[in-house]
């Protein structure tokens, strides 16, 4: 095997090892897949909650190559935009295509 091939393999191995060891998301969400990932998971809620989920709001953050991202997935701004004054519960979803594109959405339910 040539030296340039060995160097190239070492670079790719280091890149993928580093990618798998870094925090790709929040610590409380399920473990993501490396090539494709699509999942929904529970967010915050109060077990003694008396707020009814009459209204719904959604906000998403998108990224390209994990270099550029845009959007707003903050629960407070989603609630404000959708005129939700009392939050019942919050859910999340994530969709990723390797490092090329990703979307993280927050769903807010309340009155």
Backbone as XML, in Angstrom:
<?xml version="1.0"?>
<chain id="A" units="angstrom">
  <residue number="1" name="UNK">
    <atom name="N" x="0.844" y="-1.168" z="0.000"/>
    <atom name="CA" x="0.000" y="0.000" z="0.000"/>
    <atom name="C" x="0.896" y="1.241" z="0.000"/>
  </residue>
  <residue number="2" name="UNK">
    <atom name="N" x="0.538" y="2.203" z="-0.794"/>
    <atom name="CA" x="1.332" y="3.424" z="-0.872"/>
    <atom name="C" x="1.188" y="4.272" z="0.382"/>
  </residue>
  <residue number="3" name="UNK">
    <atom name="N" x="2.145" y="5.138" z="0.550"/>
    <atom name="CA" x="2.120" y="6.029" z="1.712"/>
    <atom name="C" x="0.928" y="6.983" z="1.639"/>
  </residue>
  <residue number="4" name="UNK">
    <atom name="N" x="0.600" y="7.495" z="0.453"/>
    <atom name="CA" x="-0.522" y="8.432" z="0.318"/>
    <atom name="C" x="-1.849" y="7.744" z="0.642"/>
  </residue>
  <residue number="5" name="UNK">
    <atom name="N" x="-1.979" y="6.469" z="0.297"/>
    <atom name="CA" x="-3.200" y="5.726" z="0.630"/>
    <atom name="C" x="-3.323" y="5.545" z="2.135"/>
  </residue>
  <residue number="6" name="UNK">
    <atom name="N" x="-2.215" y="5.245" z="2.790"/>
    <atom name="CA" x="-2.234" y="5.091" z="4.245"/>
    <atom name="C" x="-2.600" y="6.402" z="4.929"/>
  </residue>
  <residue number="7" name="UNK">
    <atom name="N" x="-2.065" y="7.491" z="4.433"/>
    <atom name="CA" x="-2.374" y="8.800" z="5.014"/>
    <atom name="C" x="-3.853" y="9.125" z="4.817"/>
  </residue>
  <residue number="8" name="UNK">
    <atom name="N" x="-4.379" y="8.842" z="3.642"/>
    <atom name="CA" x="-5.790" y="9.096" z="3.355"/>
    <atom name="C" x="-6.698" y="8.258" z="4.252"/>
  </residue>
  <residue number="9" name="UNK">
    <atom name="N" x="-6.370" y="7.000" z="4.434"/>
    <atom name="CA" x="-7.150" y="6.128" z="5.324"/>
    <atom name="C" x="-7.073" y="6.639" z="6.760"/>
  </residue>
  <residue number="10" name="UNK">
    <atom name="N" x="-5.903" y="7.066" z="7.188"/>
    <atom name="CA" x="-5.752" y="7.599" z="8.547"/>
    <atom name="C" x="-6.577" y="8.870" z="8.737"/>
  </residue>
  <residue number="11" name="UNK">
    <atom name="N" x="-6.628" y="9.720" z="7.718"/>
    <atom name="CA" x="-7.429" y="10.947" z="7.809"/>
    <atom name="C" x="-8.908" y="10.612" z="7.926"/>
  </residue>
  <residue number="12" name="UNK">
    <atom name="N" x="-9.401" y="9.712" z="7.071"/>
    <atom name="CA" x="-10.814" y="9.330" z="7.137"/>
    <atom name="C" x="-11.154" y="8.658" z="8.464"/>
  </residue>
  <residue number="13" name="UNK">
    <atom name="N" x="-10.289" y="7.778" z="8.935"/>
    <atom name="CA" x="-10.524" y="7.102" z="10.212"/>
    <atom name="C" x="-10.589" y="8.117" z="11.349"/>
  </residue>
  <residue number="14" name="UNK">
    <atom name="N" x="-9.651" y="9.048" z="11.356"/>
    <atom name="CA" x="-9.636" y="10.081" z="12.396"/>
    <atom name="C" x="-10.882" y="10.949" z="12.317"/>
  </residue>
  <residue number="15" name="UNK">
    <atom name="N" x="-11.306" y="11.296" z="11.105"/>
    <atom name="CA" x="-12.498" y="12.120" z="10.925"/>
    <atom name="C" x="-13.737" y="11.413" z="11.466"/>
  </residue>
  <residue number="16" name="UNK">
    <atom name="N" x="-13.963" y="10.167" z="11.073"/>
    <atom name="CA" x="-15.148" y="9.443" z="11.515"/>
    <atom name="C" x="-15.099" y="9.120" z="13.004"/>
  </residue>
  <residue number="17" name="UNK">
    <atom name="N" x="-13.929" y="8.827" z="13.529"/>
    <atom name="CA" x="-13.801" y="8.595" z="14.962"/>
    <atom name="C" x="-14.107" y="9.877" z="15.730"/>
  </residue>
  <residue number="18" name="UNK">
    <atom name="N" x="-13.574" y="10.976" z="15.254"/>
    <atom name="CA" x="-13.853" y="12.258" z="15.898"/>
    <atom name="C" x="-15.311" y="12.640" z="15.803"/>
  </residue>
  <residue number="19" name="UNK">
    <atom name="N" x="-15.944" y="12.348" z="14.677"/>
    <atom name="CA" x="-17.361" y="12.652" z="14.499"/>
    <atom name="C" x="-18.218" y="11.826" z="15.442"/>
  </residue>
  <residue number="20" name="UNK">
    <atom name="N" x="-17.854" y="10.573" z="15.643"/>
    <atom name="CA" x="-18.659" y="9.720" z="16.514"/>
    <atom name="C" x="-18.430" y="10.024" z="17.987"/>
  </residue>
  <residue number="21" name="UNK">
    <atom name="N" x="-17.318" y="10.636" z="18.331"/>
    <atom name="CA" x="-17.026" y="10.936" z="19.731"/>
    <atom name="C" x="-17.500" y="12.317" z="20.154"/>
  </residue>
  <residue number="22" name="UNK">
    <atom name="N" x="-17.805" y="13.173" z="19.202"/>
    <atom name="CA" x="-18.264" y="14.509" z="19.569"/>
    <atom name="C" x="-19.741" y="14.483" z="19.878"/>
  </residue>
  <residue number="23" name="UNK">
    <atom name="N" x="-20.175" y="15.481" z="20.574"/>
    <atom name="CA" x="-21.591" y="15.603" z="20.906"/>
    <atom name="C" x="-22.332" y="16.100" z="19.681"/>
  </residue>
  <residue number="24" name="UNK">
    <atom name="N" x="-23.112" y="15.234" z="19.077"/>
    <atom name="CA" x="-23.871" y="15.598" z="17.893"/>
    <atom name="C" x="-25.184" y="16.238" z="18.300"/>
  </residue>
  <residue number="25" name="UNK">
    <atom name="N" x="-25.606" y="16.083" z="19.509"/>
    <atom name="CA" x="-26.865" y="16.663" z="19.950"/>
    <atom name="C" x="-26.897" y="16.824" z="21.446"/>
  </residue>
  <residue number="26" name="UNK">
    <atom name="N" x="-28.082" y="16.973" z="21.941"/>
    <atom name="CA" x="-28.271" y="17.139" z="23.372"/>
    <atom name="C" x="-28.080" y="15.813" z="24.080"/>
  </residue>
  <residue number="27" name="UNK">
    <atom name="N" x="-27.725" y="15.889" z="25.345"/>
    <atom name="CA" x="-27.447" y="14.667" z="26.096"/>
    <atom name="C" x="-28.712" y="13.920" z="26.488"/>
  </residue>
  <residue number="28" name="UNK">
    <atom name="N" x="-29.876" y="14.561" z="26.416"/>
    <atom name="CA" x="-31.106" y="13.902" z="26.845"/>
    <atom name="C" x="-31.889" y="13.279" z="25.701"/>
  </residue>
  <residue number="29" name="UNK">
    <atom name="N" x="-31.417" y="13.412" z="24.480"/>
    <atom name="CA" x="-32.152" y="12.820" z="23.371"/>
    <atom name="C" x="-31.572" y="11.445" z="23.033"/>
  </residue>
  <residue number="30" name="UNK">
    <atom name="N" x="-32.320" y="10.623" z="22.298"/>
    <atom name="CA" x="-31.815" y="9.291" z="21.932"/>
    <atom name="C" x="-30.546" y="9.370" z="21.083"/>
  </residue>
  <residue number="31" name="UNK">
    <atom name="N" x="-29.820" y="8.276" z="21.031"/>
    <atom name="CA" x="-28.561" y="8.219" z="20.289"/>
    <atom name="C" x="-28.847" y="8.290" z="18.794"/>
  </residue>
  <residue number="32" name="UNK">
    <atom name="N" x="-28.207" y="9.218" z="18.074"/>
    <atom name="CA" x="-28.483" y="9.364" z="16.643"/>
    <atom name="C" x="-27.742" y="8.341" z="15.801"/>
  </residue>
  <residue number="33" name="UNK">
    <atom name="N" x="-28.250" y="8.104" z="14.601"/>
    <atom name="CA" x="-27.556" y="7.282" z="13.626"/>
    <atom name="C" x="-26.481" y="8.113" z="12.943"/>
  </residue>
  <residue number="34" name="UNK">
    <atom name="N" x="-25.508" y="7.473" z="12.339"/>
    <atom name="CA" x="-24.411" y="8.210" z="11.723"/>
    <atom name="C" x="-24.761" y="8.676" z="10.311"/>
  </residue>
  <residue number="35" name="UNK">
    <atom name="N" x="-25.374" y="7.811" z="9.483"/>
    <atom name="CA" x="-25.672" y="8.188" z="8.104"/>
    <atom name="C" x="-27.040" y="8.836" z="7.949"/>
  </residue>
  <residue number="36" name="UNK">
    <atom name="N" x="-28.063" y="8.269" z="8.590"/>
    <atom name="CA" x="-29.414" y="8.837" z="8.518"/>
    <atom name="C" x="-30.065" y="8.710" z="9.880"/>
  </residue>
  <residue number="37" name="UNK">
    <atom name="N" x="-30.821" y="9.709" z="10.234"/>
    <atom name="CA" x="-31.437" y="9.742" z="11.547"/>
    <atom name="C" x="-32.783" y="10.448" z="11.423"/>
  </residue>
  <residue number="38" name="UNK">
    <atom name="N" x="-33.831" y="9.826" z="11.924"/>
    <atom name="CA" x="-35.142" y="10.467" z="11.985"/>
    <atom name="C" x="-35.841" y="9.948" z="13.227"/>
  </residue>
  <residue number="39" name="UNK">
    <atom name="N" x="-36.053" y="10.830" z="14.197"/>
    <atom name="CA" x="-36.681" y="10.396" z="15.441"/>
    <atom name="C" x="-37.426" y="11.549" z="16.090"/>
  </residue>
  <residue number="40" name="UNK">
    <atom name="N" x="-38.391" y="11.177" z="16.897"/>
    <atom name="CA" x="-39.125" y="12.121" z="17.735"/>
    <atom name="C" x="-38.932" y="11.689" z="19.174"/>
  </residue>
  <residue number="41" name="UNK">
    <atom name="N" x="-38.907" y="12.658" z="20.080"/>
    <atom name="CA" x="-38.737" y="12.310" z="21.485"/>
    <atom name="C" x="-39.399" y="13.359" z="22.360"/>
  </residue>
  <residue number="42" name="UNK">
    <atom name="N" x="-39.736" y="12.917" z="23.558"/>
    <atom name="CA" x="-40.427" y="13.780" z="24.510"/>
    <atom name="C" x="-39.509" y="14.870" z="25.020"/>
  </residue>
  <residue number="43" name="UNK">
    <atom name="N" x="-40.110" y="15.992" z="25.263"/>
    <atom name="CA" x="-39.383" y="17.102" z="25.860"/>
    <atom name="C" x="-39.817" y="17.289" z="27.298"/>
  </residue>
  <residue number="44" name="UNK">
    <atom name="N" x="-39.967" y="18.519" z="27.684"/>
    <atom name="CA" x="-40.309" y="18.852" z="29.065"/>
    <atom name="C" x="-41.813" y="18.845" z="29.280"/>
  </residue>
  <residue number="45" name="UNK">
    <atom name="N" x="-42.220" y="18.413" z="30.459"/>
    <atom name="CA" x="-43.622" y="18.488" z="30.852"/>
    <atom name="C" x="-43.705" y="18.432" z="32.365"/>
  </residue>
  <residue number="46" name="UNK">
    <atom name="N" x="-44.835" y="18.842" z="32.881"/>
    <atom name="CA" x="-45.085" y="18.823" z="34.317"/>
    <atom name="C" x="-46.130" y="17.749" z="34.580"/>
  </residue>
  <residue number="47" name="UNK">
    <atom name="N" x="-45.839" y="16.712" z="35.371"/>
    <atom name="CA" x="-46.804" y="15.629" z="35.597"/>
    <atom name="C" x="-48.107" y="16.107" z="36.239"/>
  </residue>
  <residue number="48" name="UNK">
    <atom name="N" x="-48.066" y="17.173" z="37.019"/>
    <atom name="CA" x="-49.284" y="17.710" z="37.632"/>
    <atom name="C" x="-49.872" y="18.833" z="36.782"/>
  </residue>
  <residue number="49" name="UNK">
    <atom name="N" x="-49.612" y="18.794" z="35.508"/>
    <atom name="CA" x="-50.019" y="19.851" z="34.597"/>
    <atom name="C" x="-51.538" y="19.899" z="34.450"/>
  </residue>
  <residue number="50" name="UNK">
    <atom name="N" x="-52.107" y="21.083" z="34.569"/>
    <atom name="CA" x="-53.545" y="21.272" z="34.355"/>
    <atom name="C" x="-53.813" y="22.081" z="33.093"/>
  </residue>
  <residue number="51" name="UNK">
    <atom name="N" x="-52.767" y="22.414" z="32.348"/>
    <atom name="CA" x="-52.919" y="23.191" z="31.118"/>
    <atom name="C" x="-53.322" y="22.251" z="29.985"/>
  </residue>
  <residue number="52" name="UNK">
    <atom name="N" x="-54.380" y="22.611" z="29.290"/>
    <atom name="CA" x="-54.860" y="21.776" z="28.182"/>
    <atom name="C" x="-54.107" y="22.121" z="26.896"/>
  </residue>
  <residue number="53" name="UNK">
    <atom name="N" x="-53.797" y="21.132" z="26.072"/>
    <atom name="CA" x="-53.087" y="21.394" z="24.811"/>
    <atom name="C" x="-54.053" y="21.822" z="23.701"/>
  </residue>
  <residue number="54" name="UNK">
    <atom name="N" x="-54.574" y="23.032" z="23.787"/>
    <atom name="CA" x="-55.533" y="23.530" z="22.804"/>
    <atom name="C" x="-54.859" y="24.174" z="21.596"/>
  </residue>
  <residue number="55" name="UNK">
    <atom name="N" x="-53.659" y="24.677" z="21.782"/>
    <atom name="CA" x="-52.919" y="25.330" z="20.697"/>
    <atom name="C" x="-51.627" y="24.559" z="20.439"/>
  </residue>
  <residue number="56" name="UNK">
    <atom name="N" x="-51.100" y="24.761" z="19.238"/>
    <atom name="CA" x="-49.906" y="24.036" z="18.817"/>
    <atom name="C" x="-48.998" y="24.997" z="18.057"/>
  </residue>
  <residue number="57" name="UNK">
    <atom name="N" x="-47.703" y="24.901" z="18.302"/>
    <atom name="CA" x="-46.722" y="25.681" z="17.563"/>
    <atom name="C" x="-45.491" y="24.843" z="17.258"/>
  </residue>
  <residue number="58" name="UNK">
    <atom name="N" x="-44.851" y="25.145" z="16.134"/>
    <atom name="CA" x="-43.674" y="24.385" z="15.704"/>
    <atom name="C" x="-42.601" y="25.362" z="15.238"/>
  </residue>
  <residue number="59" name="UNK">
    <atom name="N" x="-41.367" y="25.087" z="15.619"/>
    <atom name="CA" x="-40.226" y="25.861" z="15.151"/>
    <atom name="C" x="-39.063" y="24.932" z="14.873"/>
  </residue>
  <residue number="60" name="UNK">
    <atom name="N" x="-38.310" y="25.210" z="13.814"/>
    <atom name="CA" x="-37.219" y="24.313" z="13.408"/>
    <atom name="C" x="-35.923" y="25.081" z="13.168"/>
  </residue>
  <residue number="61" name="UNK">
    <atom name="N" x="-34.826" y="24.389" z="13.397"/>
    <atom name="CA" x="-33.493" y="24.865" z="13.040"/>
    <atom name="C" x="-32.948" y="23.891" z="12.011"/>
  </residue>
  <residue number="62" name="UNK">
    <atom name="N" x="-32.397" y="24.413" z="10.923"/>
    <atom name="CA" x="-31.828" y="23.596" z="9.849"/>
    <atom name="C" x="-30.322" y="23.845" z="9.799"/>
  </residue>
  <residue number="63" name="UNK">
    <atom name="N" x="-29.582" y="22.868" z="9.291"/>
    <atom name="CA" x="-28.145" y="23.086" z="9.093"/>
    <atom name="C" x="-27.696" y="22.438" z="7.797"/>
  </residue>
  <residue number="64" name="UNK">
    <atom name="N" x="-26.641" y="22.997" z="7.235"/>
    <atom name="CA" x="-25.996" y="22.433" z="6.051"/>
    <atom name="C" x="-24.535" y="22.205" z="6.408"/>
  </residue>
  <residue number="65" name="UNK">
    <atom name="N" x="-24.095" y="20.967" z="6.262"/>
    <atom name="CA" x="-22.712" y="20.555" z="6.530"/>
    <atom name="C" x="-22.253" y="20.877" z="7.947"/>
  </residue>
  <residue number="66" name="UNK">
    <atom name="N" x="-23.188" y="21.079" z="8.860"/>
    <atom name="CA" x="-22.890" y="21.447" z="10.245"/>
    <atom name="C" x="-22.019" y="22.698" z="10.329"/>
  </residue>
  <residue number="67" name="UNK">
    <atom name="N" x="-22.031" y="23.474" z="9.254"/>
    <atom name="CA" x="-21.264" y="24.714" z="9.215"/>
    <atom name="C" x="-22.197" y="25.912" z="9.314"/>
  </residue>
  <residue number="68" name="UNK">
    <atom name="N" x="-23.296" y="25.870" z="8.574"/>
    <atom name="CA" x="-24.246" y="26.980" z="8.548"/>
    <atom name="C" x="-25.598" y="26.490" z="9.041"/>
  </residue>
  <residue number="69" name="UNK">
    <atom name="N" x="-26.179" y="27.198" z="9.987"/>
    <atom name="CA" x="-27.508" y="26.828" z="10.481"/>
    <atom name="C" x="-28.385" y="28.068" z="10.578"/>
  </residue>
  <residue number="70" name="UNK">
    <atom name="N" x="-29.704" y="27.847" z="10.491"/>
    <atom name="CA" x="-30.662" y="28.935" z="10.576"/>
    <atom name="C" x="-31.976" y="28.408" z="11.134"/>
  </residue>
  <residue number="71" name="UNK">
    <atom name="N" x="-32.774" y="29.287" z="11.671"/>
    <atom name="CA" x="-34.081" y="28.921" z="12.194"/>
    <atom name="C" x="-34.214" y="29.279" z="13.659"/>
  </residue>
  <residue number="72" name="UNK">
    <atom name="N" x="-35.365" y="28.939" z="14.209"/>
    <atom name="CA" x="-35.665" y="29.240" z="15.607"/>
    <atom name="C" x="-36.467" y="28.091" z="16.186"/>
  </residue>
  <residue number="73" name="UNK">
    <atom name="N" x="-35.887" y="27.347" z="17.101"/>
    <atom name="CA" x="-36.570" y="26.228" z="17.751"/>
    <atom name="C" x="-36.694" y="26.459" z="19.249"/>
  </residue>
  <residue number="74" name="UNK">
    <atom name="N" x="-36.655" y="27.711" z="19.675"/>
    <atom name="CA" x="-36.779" y="28.033" z="21.097"/>
    <atom name="C" x="-38.246" y="27.978" z="21.505"/>
  </residue>
  <residue number="75" name="UNK">
    <atom name="N" x="-38.537" y="27.246" z="22.567"/>
    <atom name="CA" x="-39.924" y="27.052" z="23.004"/>
    <atom name="C" x="-40.597" y="28.375" z="23.341"/>
  </residue>
  <residue number="76" name="UNK">
    <atom name="N" x="-39.885" y="29.286" z="23.970"/>
    <atom name="CA" x="-40.468" y="30.574" z="24.334"/>
    <atom name="C" x="-40.886" y="31.397" z="23.134"/>
  </residue>
  <residue number="77" name="UNK">
    <atom name="N" x="-40.041" y="31.450" z="22.115"/>
    <atom name="CA" x="-40.393" y="32.232" z="20.929"/>
    <atom name="C" x="-41.496" y="31.566" z="20.116"/>
  </residue>
  <residue number="78" name="UNK">
    <atom name="N" x="-41.539" y="30.235" z="20.117"/>
    <atom name="CA" x="-42.633" y="29.533" z="19.438"/>
    <atom name="C" x="-43.946" y="29.836" z="20.144"/>
  </residue>
  <residue number="79" name="UNK">
    <atom name="N" x="-43.945" y="29.762" z="21.471"/>
    <atom name="CA" x="-45.156" y="30.057" z="22.243"/>
    <atom name="C" x="-45.602" y="31.500" z="22.009"/>
  </residue>
  <residue number="80" name="UNK">
    <atom name="N" x="-44.681" y="32.432" z="21.995"/>
    <atom name="CA" x="-45.020" y="33.836" z="21.771"/>
    <atom name="C" x="-45.613" y="34.043" z="20.382"/>
  </residue>
  <residue number="81" name="UNK">
    <atom name="N" x="-44.987" y="33.437" z="19.368"/>
    <atom name="CA" x="-45.452" y="33.580" z="17.987"/>
    <atom name="C" x="-46.850" y="33.000" z="17.794"/>
  </residue>
  <residue number="82" name="UNK">
    <atom name="N" x="-47.143" y="31.882" z="18.465"/>
    <atom name="CA" x="-48.438" y="31.210" z="18.310"/>
    <atom name="C" x="-49.454" y="31.628" z="19.369"/>
  </residue>
  <residue number="83" name="UNK">
    <atom name="N" x="-49.121" y="32.651" z="20.163"/>
    <atom name="CA" x="-50.011" y="33.184" z="21.206"/>
    <atom name="C" x="-50.366" y="32.146" z="22.263"/>
  </residue>
  <residue number="84" name="UNK">
    <atom name="N" x="-49.401" y="31.305" z="22.607"/>
    <atom name="CA" x="-49.575" y="30.322" z="23.679"/>
    <atom name="C" x="-49.086" y="30.977" z="24.966"/>
  </residue>
  <residue number="85" name="UNK">
    <atom name="N" x="-49.993" y="31.182" z="25.912"/>
    <atom name="CA" x="-49.616" y="31.857" z="27.159"/>
    <atom name="C" x="-49.250" y="30.882" z="28.266"/>
  </residue>
  <residue number="86" name="UNK">
    <atom name="N" x="-49.785" y="29.652" z="28.200"/>
    <atom name="CA" x="-49.460" y="28.610" z="29.177"/>
    <atom name="C" x="-49.038" y="27.363" z="28.407"/>
  </residue>
  <residue number="87" name="UNK">
    <atom name="N" x="-47.849" y="26.861" z="28.699"/>
    <atom name="CA" x="-47.327" y="25.693" z="27.983"/>
    <atom name="C" x="-47.740" y="24.423" z="28.706"/>
  </residue>
  <residue number="88" name="UNK">
    <atom name="N" x="-48.313" y="23.493" z="27.944"/>
    <atom name="CA" x="-48.722" y="22.198" z="28.485"/>
    <atom name="C" x="-47.553" y="21.210" z="28.440"/>
  </residue>
  <residue number="89" name="UNK">
    <atom name="N" x="-46.975" y="21.025" z="27.257"/>
    <atom name="CA" x="-45.792" y="20.171" z="27.118"/>
    <atom name="C" x="-45.052" y="20.515" z="25.839"/>
  </residue>
  <residue number="90" name="UNK">
    <atom name="N" x="-43.824" y="20.005" z="25.730"/>
    <atom name="CA" x="-42.937" y="20.288" z="24.607"/>
    <atom name="C" x="-42.386" y="18.970" z="24.081"/>
  </residue>
  <residue number="91" name="UNK">
    <atom name="N" x="-42.404" y="18.787" z="22.768"/>
    <atom name="CA" x="-41.813" y="17.621" z="22.114"/>
    <atom name="C" x="-40.764" y="18.089" z="21.111"/>
  </residue>
  <residue number="92" name="UNK">
    <atom name="N" x="-39.943" y="17.129" z="20.644"/>
    <atom name="CA" x="-38.870" y="17.446" z="19.704"/>
    <atom name="C" x="-38.799" y="16.378" z="18.617"/>
  </residue>
  <residue number="93" name="UNK">
    <atom name="N" x="-38.224" y="16.743" z="17.478"/>
    <atom name="CA" x="-37.916" y="15.768" z="16.435"/>
    <atom name="C" x="-36.610" y="16.172" z="15.764"/>
  </residue>
  <residue number="94" name="UNK">
    <atom name="N" x="-35.902" y="15.171" z="15.269"/>
    <atom name="CA" x="-34.608" y="15.380" z="14.620"/>
    <atom name="C" x="-34.567" y="14.562" z="13.343"/>
  </residue>
  <residue number="95" name="UNK">
    <atom name="N" x="-34.081" y="15.169" z="12.272"/>
    <atom name="CA" x="-33.822" y="14.466" z="11.021"/>
    <atom name="C" x="-32.446" y="14.892" z="10.541"/>
  </residue>
  <residue number="96" name="UNK">
    <atom name="N" x="-31.575" y="13.926" z="10.270"/>
    <atom name="CA" x="-30.221" y="14.207" z="9.791"/>
    <atom name="C" x="-29.881" y="13.289" z="8.632"/>
  </residue>
  <residue number="97" name="UNK">
    <atom name="N" x="-29.213" y="13.834" z="7.620"/>
    <atom name="CA" x="-28.633" y="13.062" z="6.529"/>
    <atom name="C" x="-27.127" y="13.243" z="6.609"/>
  </residue>
  <residue number="98" name="UNK">
    <atom name="N" x="-26.475" y="12.334" z="7.344"/>
    <atom name="CA" x="-25.034" y="12.391" z="7.616"/>
    <atom name="C" x="-24.687" y="13.787" z="8.103"/>
  </residue>
  <residue number="99" name="UNK">
    <atom name="N" x="-23.731" y="14.465" z="7.498"/>
    <atom name="CA" x="-23.442" y="15.838" z="7.912"/>
    <atom name="C" x="-23.961" y="16.839" z="6.881"/>
  </residue>
  <residue number="100" name="UNK">
    <atom name="N" x="-24.619" y="16.351" z="5.832"/>
    <atom name="CA" x="-25.017" y="17.226" z="4.736"/>
    <atom name="C" x="-26.174" y="18.149" z="5.100"/>
  </residue>
  <residue number="101" name="UNK">
    <atom name="N" x="-27.196" y="17.607" z="5.720"/>
    <atom name="CA" x="-28.375" y="18.403" z="6.069"/>
    <atom name="C" x="-28.988" y="17.864" z="7.352"/>
  </residue>
  <residue number="102" name="UNK">
    <atom name="N" x="-29.517" y="18.739" z="8.153"/>
    <atom name="CA" x="-30.195" y="18.319" z="9.369"/>
    <atom name="C" x="-31.280" y="19.302" z="9.762"/>
  </residue>
  <residue number="103" name="UNK">
    <atom name="N" x="-32.267" y="18.782" z="10.506"/>
    <atom name="CA" x="-33.363" y="19.613" z="10.994"/>
    <atom name="C" x="-33.697" y="19.190" z="12.416"/>
  </residue>
  <residue number="104" name="UNK">
    <atom name="N" x="-33.789" y="20.168" z="13.317"/>
    <atom name="CA" x="-34.176" y="19.943" z="14.704"/>
    <atom name="C" x="-35.415" y="20.795" z="14.951"/>
  </residue>
  <residue number="105" name="UNK">
    <atom name="N" x="-36.537" y="20.157" z="15.309"/>
    <atom name="CA" x="-37.792" y="20.876" z="15.503"/>
    <atom name="C" x="-38.275" y="20.745" z="16.941"/>
  </residue>
  <residue number="106" name="UNK">
    <atom name="N" x="-38.892" y="21.806" z="17.422"/>
    <atom name="CA" x="-39.518" y="21.838" z="18.737"/>
    <atom name="C" x="-41.006" y="22.072" z="18.538"/>
  </residue>
  <residue number="107" name="UNK">
    <atom name="N" x="-41.822" y="21.282" z="19.241"/>
    <atom name="CA" x="-43.278" y="21.392" z="19.171"/>
    <atom name="C" x="-43.780" y="21.830" z="20.541"/>
  </residue>
  <residue number="108" name="UNK">
    <atom name="N" x="-44.546" y="22.896" z="20.578"/>
    <atom name="CA" x="-45.052" y="23.443" z="21.832"/>
    <atom name="C" x="-46.570" y="23.328" z="21.829"/>
  </residue>
  <residue number="109" name="UNK">
    <atom name="N" x="-47.117" y="22.764" z="22.910"/>
    <atom name="CA" x="-48.564" y="22.612" z="23.067"/>
    <atom name="C" x="-48.997" y="23.383" z="24.303"/>
  </residue>
  <residue number="110" name="UNK">
    <atom name="N" x="-50.150" y="24.014" z="24.224"/>
    <atom name="CA" x="-50.636" y="24.749" z="25.387"/>
    <atom name="C" x="-51.905" y="25.522" z="25.100"/>
  </residue>
  <residue number="111" name="UNK">
    <atom name="N" x="-52.192" y="26.474" z="25.983"/>
    <atom name="CA" x="-53.397" y="27.311" z="25.861"/>
    <atom name="C" x="-53.004" y="28.709" z="25.416"/>
  </residue>
</chain>
